[in-house]
Amino acid sequence: TAIDAFLRFYRESFTATVLPKMHMLEDHLVPWVKRWKVGCGCMGKQGAESLHAMFNNVERAYNNIVDRVERLRVLLQNHHFKLLPANKSLEPPPLKKRPTKPRD
């Protein structure tokens, strides 16, 4: 891989030891990508900040929901569907309301 070629070049060109980030690239990045089918960008600081910004934008859209628990539920559901749109098809249909009994 390109990672192997880079580290081979690094070891041949420099006498310094391999940095921890290079070790992560060499020994952990490729298995991570193969296992999770996604890059590790979301696990770094920039990925987390990006998710935080996106989460805050979505949160503003639901500020009109008074119940805090319901607002958080809708917020997380929306966030989940934005990250994994294919899961939208797995969402159960909304429950139908029971007819109300007429009051005397």
C-alpha positions in Angstrom: 0.0 0.0 0.0 1.0 3.7 -0.2 1.3 3.6 3.6 3.9 0.8 3.4 5.8 2.6 0.7 5.8 5.9 2.7 7.1 4.2 5.9 9.7 2.2 4.0 10.9 5.5 2.5 10.9 7.2 5.9 12.9 4.4 7.5 15.5 4.5 4.7 15.8 8.3 4.6 15.7 9.2 8.3 17.4 7.8 11.3 14.6 9.0 13.7 12.3 6.5 15.2 8.8 6.0 13.9 6.4 8.4 15.5 3.2 7.1 17.2 1.0 8.5 14.4 3.1 6.6 11.9 2.7 3.5 13.9 -1.1 4.1 13.9 -1.0 4.4 10.1 1.2 1.3 9.6 -0.5 -1.1 12.0 -4.0 0.1 12.7 -5.5 2.3 9.9 -5.9 -0.3 7.2 -7.6 -2.9 9.5 -9.8 -0.1 10.8 -10.9 0.9 7.2 -11.5 -2.7 6.2 -13.5 -3.4 9.4 -15.7 -0.3 9.5 -15.8 0.6 5.8 -15.1 4.2 6.7 -12.1 6.3 7.2 -10.9 7.4 10.6 -11.6 11.1 10.0 -14.6 11.0 12.3 -12.5 9.8 15.1 -10.1 12.7 15.0 -10.6 16.2 16.4 -11.7 17.7 13.0 -14.3 15.0 12.5 -15.7 15.5 16.0 -15.8 19.3 15.5 -17.6 18.8 12.1 -20.1 16.5 13.7 -20.6 19.0 16.6 -21.3 21.8 14.2 -23.8 19.7 12.2 -25.5 18.6 15.4 -25.8 22.3 16.5 -27.4 23.2 13.2 -29.9 20.4 13.4 -30.6 21.3 17.1 -31.7 24.9 16.1 -34.3 23.4 13.8 -36.0 21.6 16.7 -35.9 24.3 19.3 -39.7 24.7 19.0 -40.2 21.3 20.6 -40.9 22.1 24.3 -40.4 18.6 25.8 -36.7 18.3 26.2 -36.7 14.5 26.0 -38.8 14.5 22.8 -36.6 17.2 21.3 -33.5 15.1 22.0 -35.1 12.0 20.6 -36.0 13.8 17.3 -32.6 15.5 17.1 -30.7 12.2 17.5 -33.0 10.4 15.1 -32.5 13.2 12.5 -28.8 13.1 13.1 -28.7 9.3 12.7 -30.6 9.4 9.4 -28.3 12.1 8.0 -25.2 10.0 8.8 -26.8 6.7 7.6 -29.6 7.5 5.1 -30.1 3.8 4.3 -31.5 3.3 7.8 -34.4 5.6 7.1 -36.1 2.6 5.5 -35.8 0.7 8.9 -37.8 3.3 10.8 -41.1 1.9 12.0 -44.2 3.7 10.8 -45.8 6.1 13.2 -48.4 4.7 15.6 -52.0 5.5 14.6 -53.9 7.5 17.2 -56.9 5.7 18.8 -60.2 7.4 18.2 -61.3 9.5 21.1 -64.4 8.6 23.0 -67.0 11.3 22.9 -67.5 13.0 26.3 -71.0 13.2 27.8 
